C-alpha cells in the first residue's frame, strides 16, 4: 500500500500500545520515548523486511553499554517502525479489489490506497484534530482541505504560488542529500544520473483531498466497506482510540490482539504489528530465537540475515 498516512497511524497506535503493555521489554519503550521519529520514519519506508531483525540483533550487544544518542535506541525504534509497516502492508495487500473491478475505468489500486488513507485520516486523526506522537509531524484540518483553506494563514497568501515554491524547496533539499554527484565529472552527467536515485510518486494530493472531502459512495463501498478496511467496533481499534484520547483503557490487550485476527484490515494490521514487536522483544530478552521472529514477521528465507 502507499507509504503514507495509514503506515504512520499504525505506528502511532502501536507506539501507545507498547507503552501500555507489560509484555514489551523496557529497552523498546525507552527507545520509542527517546527516538520516536526514527520509528516513524521507518514506518513509512520500504525495504522494511531487510533491516528490522538485524537492527534488533545488533542492539542486543550494544544495549548494556549504550548511551543516549549513540544510535542504539534509534535502531530499536526504527525496527519497531519497520515491523509495524510490515504487518499492515501484508494485510492490506491481501485484501485487494477483484480483478474485474480493478479493470473498470473508474477504479484503481492506487486510488484504493488513497481512499484507505483518507479513512485513516478521518478515523484515527479526526480530520487533523488529533496529532501524531511526533511533534515533527504536522497534521491539521488544513492538511486535506483544498489549497489548505482551513489554515488560518491561507487567506493571507497566494497559496498556489506558495505550494509551487514549497515543492521546489523540497526537491532542492532532497537533491542536496545525494552524494553520487561526487563521482560525476560534469553538472550534466549528474543531472542525467539523478532520476535514477529518487522514488517516483504515483499519487496526486488532489486525489487525497477529493477522497476525504467528497468521497464517491461507490468507491467507498468498493475500497472500504466491501474490503472491511476499518471497523470502529473492533476491540483493538477501540483500545487504540482509548489510549489516544484518554491515555488509558479498561480493555484487555491480550484479548484485543487475539480477536483482531478475524476483524477489519486495520485491526489485523495493528494486531499483527503487536505480535511482530512482541516477538522482537522476546528475541531481545533471549526468550525467542531469530528465525522464529522472521517466521512471525513473515520474512522469507532469502531476506534473512
C-alpha positions as CSV (number, residue, x, y, z in Angstrom):
1,X,0.0,0.0,0.0
2,X,1.0,3.6,-0.1
3,X,3.8,4.5,2.3
4,X,1.7,7.3,3.8
5,X,-1.0,8.1,6.4
6,X,-2.0,4.5,7.3
7,X,1.6,3.5,8.0
8,X,2.1,6.5,10.2
9,X,-1.2,5.9,12.0
10,X,-0.4,2.2,12.7
11,X,3.0,3.3,14.1
12,X,1.3,6.0,16.3
13,X,-1.2,3.4,17.6
14,X,1.5,0.7,18.3
15,X,3.7,3.3,20.0
16,X,0.9,3.9,22.5
17,X,0.1,0.2,22.8
18,X,3.7,-0.7,23.5
19,X,4.0,1.9,26.3
20,X,0.7,0.5,27.7
21,X,1.8,-3.2,27.5
22,X,3.5,-5.1,30.3
23,X,4.9,-7.7,27.9
24,X,7.4,-5.5,25.9
25,X,11.0,-5.1,27.0
26,X,11.8,-1.8,28.7
27,X,14.5,-1.1,26.1
28,X,11.8,-0.9,23.4
29,X,9.8,1.6,25.5
30,X,12.8,3.7,26.3
31,X,13.9,3.7,22.6
32,X,10.4,4.9,21.4
33,X,10.3,7.6,24.0
34,X,13.7,8.9,23.1
35,X,13.7,8.3,19.4
36,X,10.0,8.5,18.2
37,X,11.0,10.0,14.8
38,X,13.3,7.1,13.9
39,X,10.4,4.7,14.3
40,X,8.0,7.0,12.5
41,X,10.4,7.5,9.5
42,X,11.0,3.7,9.3
43,X,7.2,3.1,9.4
44,X,6.9,4.9,6.0
45,X,10.0,3.4,4.4
46,X,10.2,0.5,2.0
47,X,12.6,-2.5,2.4
48,X,11.4,-3.0,6.0
49,X,11.9,-6.8,5.8
50,X,15.6,-6.3,5.4
51,X,16.6,-4.4,8.4
52,X,14.3,-4.9,11.4
53,X,15.7,-8.1,12.9
54,X,19.4,-7.3,12.2
55,X,18.9,-4.0,14.0
56,X,17.5,-5.8,17.0
57,X,20.3,-8.3,16.9
58,X,22.9,-5.5,16.9
59,X,21.1,-3.7,19.7
60,X,21.2,-6.8,21.9
61,X,25.0,-6.5,22.0
62,X,25.0,-2.7,22.2
63,X,22.4,-2.1,24.9
64,X,24.4,-2.9,28.1
65,X,26.9,-0.2,27.3
66,X,24.9,2.1,25.1
67,X,24.4,5.8,25.8
68,X,21.5,8.0,24.8
69,X,22.1,9.4,21.3
70,X,24.7,6.8,20.2
71,X,22.2,5.3,17.6
72,X,21.2,2.2,19.6
73,X,17.8,3.5,20.6
74,X,17.2,4.9,17.1
75,X,17.9,1.4,15.6
76,X,15.4,-0.2,18.0
77,X,12.8,2.4,17.3
78,X,13.4,2.0,13.5
79,X,13.0,-1.7,13.8
80,X,9.6,-1.2,15.6
81,X,8.5,1.1,12.8
82,X,9.5,-1.4,10.1
83,X,7.8,-4.3,11.9
84,X,4.6,-2.2,12.1
85,X,4.9,-1.3,8.4
86,X,5.4,-5.0,7.5
87,X,2.2,-6.0,9.3
88,X,-0.2,-3.5,7.8
89,X,1.4,-3.8,4.4
90,X,0.9,-7.6,4.2
91,X,-2.7,-7.4,5.4
92,X,-3.9,-4.6,3.1
93,X,-2.2,-6.2,0.1
94,X,-4.0,-9.5,0.9
95,X,-7.4,-7.7,0.6
96,X,-7.5,-6.1,-2.9
97,X,-10.2,-5.4,-5.3
98,X,-11.4,-8.1,-7.6
99,X,-9.5,-8.0,-10.9
100,X,-12.7,-7.4,-12.8
101,X,-13.4,-4.4,-10.6
102,X,-9.9,-3.0,-10.9
103,X,-10.2,-3.3,-14.7
104,X,-13.1,-0.9,-14.6
105,X,-12.1,2.6,-15.7
106,X,-13.4,4.3,-12.5
107,X,-11.3,2.2,-10.1
108,X,-7.6,1.6,-9.5
109,X,-5.3,0.1,-6.9
110,X,-3.6,3.4,-6.3
111,X,-6.9,5.1,-5.6
112,X,-7.9,2.3,-3.3
113,X,-4.7,3.1,-1.2
114,X,-5.7,6.8,-1.2
115,X,-9.3,6.2,-0.1
116,X,-8.0,4.0,2.8
117,X,-5.6,6.7,3.8
118,X,-8.5,9.2,3.7
119,X,-10.5,7.0,6.1
120,X,-7.4,6.7,8.4
121,X,-7.1,10.5,8.4
122,X,-10.8,10.7,9.4
123,X,-11.0,7.9,12.0
124,X,-7.5,8.0,13.6
125,X,-6.7,11.7,13.3
126,X,-10.2,13.1,13.3
127,X,-9.6,15.0,10.1
128,X,-6.4,16.6,11.6
129,X,-7.7,17.4,15.0
130,X,-5.7,14.6,16.6
131,X,-1.9,14.8,16.4
132,X,0.9,12.3,15.8
133,X,3.1,11.1,18.7
134,X,5.8,13.1,17.0
135,X,5.7,16.8,17.3
136,X,7.6,17.0,14.0
137,X,4.6,15.5,12.1
138,X,2.3,18.4,11.5
139,X,-1.3,17.3,10.8
140,X,-4.2,19.8,10.9
141,X,-7.7,20.2,9.5
142,X,-5.9,22.1,6.6
143,X,-3.9,19.0,5.6
144,X,-6.5,17.6,3.2
145,X,-8.5,20.8,2.6
146,X,-8.4,22.4,-0.9
147,X,-5.4,24.8,-1.0
148,X,-5.2,24.4,2.8
149,X,-8.1,26.8,3.0
150,X,-8.8,25.7,6.7
151,X,-5.4,27.1,7.7
152,X,-5.6,30.5,9.4
153,X,-3.0,32.0,7.1
154,X,-4.4,30.5,3.9
155,X,-6.3,33.7,3.0
156,X,-3.3,35.9,3.6
157,X,-1.2,34.2,0.9
158,X,-1.3,33.2,-2.8
159,X,-1.4,29.5,-1.8
160,X,-0.9,28.2,-5.4
161,X,2.4,30.1,-5.6
162,X,3.5,29.1,-2.1
163,X,2.8,25.4,-3.0
164,X,5.0,25.6,-6.0
165,X,7.7,27.3,-4.0
166,X,7.5,24.6,-1.3
167,X,7.7,21.8,-3.8
168,X,10.8,23.4,-5.3
169,X,12.4,23.7,-1.9
170,X,11.7,20.1,-1.0
171,X,13.2,18.9,-4.3
172,X,16.3,21.1,-3.8
173,X,16.7,19.7,-0.2
174,X,16.3,16.1,-1.5
175,X,18.9,16.7,-4.2
176,X,21.3,18.1,-1.6
177,X,21.2,14.8,0.3
178,X,22.6,12.8,-2.6
179,X,26.3,12.2,-2.7
180,X,26.6,10.4,-6.1
181,X,27.4,13.8,-7.7
182,X,30.9,13.5,-6.3
183,X,31.5,10.8,-8.9
184,X,30.2,12.9,-11.8
185,X,32.6,14.9,-13.9
186,X,30.1,17.5,-15.0
187,X,26.8,19.0,-13.9
188,X,25.1,17.5,-17.0
189,X,26.2,14.0,-16.1
190,X,25.0,14.5,-12.5
191,X,21.6,15.7,-13.7
192,X,21.3,12.7,-16.1
193,X,22.0,10.3,-13.2
194,X,19.7,12.0,-10.6
195,X,16.4,10.5,-11.8
196,X,17.7,7.0,-11.1
197,X,18.0,7.8,-7.4
198,X,14.6,9.0,-6.3
199,X,11.3,7.3,-5.7
200,X,8.7,8.1,-8.4
201,X,5.3,9.3,-6.9
202,X,2.2,7.6,-8.1
203,X,-0.5,9.7,-6.4
204,X,-1.6,13.3,-6.5
205,X,-2.6,15.3,-3.4
206,X,-5.7,16.4,-5.2
207,X,-6.9,12.8,-5.2
208,X,-6.4,12.6,-1.4
209,X,-8.3,15.8,-1.0
210,X,-11.2,14.6,-3.2
211,X,-11.3,11.2,-1.3
212,X,-11.5,13.0,2.0
213,X,-13.7,15.9,1.2
214,X,-16.0,14.5,-1.4
215,X,-15.7,10.7,-1.4
216,X,-17.6,8.8,-4.2
217,X,-20.1,6.5,-2.5
218,X,-19.5,3.6,-4.9
219,X,-15.8,3.9,-4.4
220,X,-16.2,3.9,-0.6
221,X,-18.3,0.8,-0.9
222,X,-15.7,-1.0,-3.1
223,X,-12.5,0.3,-1.4
224,X,-13.6,0.5,2.2
225,X,-16.8,-1.3,3.1
226,X,-16.5,-4.4,0.8
227,X,-12.9,-4.9,1.9
228,X,-13.7,-4.2,5.6
229,X,-10.8,-1.8,5.9
230,X,-11.7,-0.1,9.3
231,X,-14.3,-1.0,11.9
232,X,-14.6,1.2,14.9
233,X,-16.2,-1.7,16.9
234,X,-13.1,-3.9,16.7
235,X,-11.7,-4.4,20.1
236,X,-8.1,-3.4,19.3
237,X,-9.2,-0.3,17.5
238,X,-11.3,0.7,20.5
239,X,-8.3,0.1,22.7
240,X,-6.1,2.2,20.5
241,X,-8.6,5.0,20.5
242,X,-8.9,4.9,24.3
243,X,-5.1,5.2,24.6
244,X,-5.1,8.0,22.1
245,X,-7.9,10.0,23.5
246,X,-7.8,9.2,27.2
247,X,-4.3,7.8,27.9
248,X,-5.8,4.7,29.5
249,X,-8.1,1.8,28.7
250,X,-10.1,-0.9,30.6
251,X,-9.9,-3.3,27.6
252,X,-7.7,-6.3,27.7
253,X,-4.8,-6.0,25.3
254,X,-4.3,-9.8,25.2
255,X,-8.0,-10.4,24.2
256,X,-8.0,-7.5,21.7
257,X,-4.9,-8.9,19.9
258,X,-6.4,-12.4,19.8
259,X,-9.7,-11.1,18.4
260,X,-8.0,-8.9,15.8
261,X,-7.2,-11.9,13.5
262,X,-10.7,-12.1,12.1
263,X,-11.5,-8.4,12.0
264,X,-11.0,-5.4,9.7
265,X,-7.8,-4.8,7.9
266,X,-6.7,-2.0,10.2
267,X,-7.4,-4.2,13.2
268,X,-5.5,-7.2,11.7
269,X,-2.6,-4.9,10.9
270,X,-2.5,-3.5,14.4
271,X,-2.7,-6.9,16.0
272,X,0.0,-8.3,13.8
273,X,2.2,-5.3,14.4
274,X,2.0,-6.1,18.1
275,X,2.7,-9.7,17.5
276,X,5.8,-8.8,15.4
277,X,7.1,-6.4,18.0
278,X,6.4,-8.7,20.9
279,X,8.4,-11.4,19.1
280,X,11.3,-8.9,18.6
281,X,11.1,-8.0,22.2
282,X,11.2,-11.7,23.3
283,X,14.2,-12.1,20.9
284,X,15.9,-9.1,22.6
285,X,15.3,-10.7,26.0
286,X,16.7,-14.1,25.0
287,X,13.3,-15.8,25.1
288,X,12.9,-16.5,21.3
289,X,15.3,-17.4,18.5
290,X,15.9,-15.2,15.5
291,X,14.3,-17.4,12.9
292,X,11.0,-17.6,14.9
293,X,10.9,-13.8,14.8
294,X,11.4,-13.9,11.0
295,X,8.6,-16.5,10.8
296,X,6.2,-14.4,12.8
297,X,7.0,-11.3,10.7
298,X,6.6,-13.4,7.5
299,X,10.0,-12.7,6.1
300,X,11.1,-15.2,3.5
301,X,14.4,-17.2,3.7
302,X,16.2,-15.2,1.1
303,X,15.8,-12.0,3.2
304,X,17.0,-13.4,6.5
305,X,20.4,-12.2,7.8
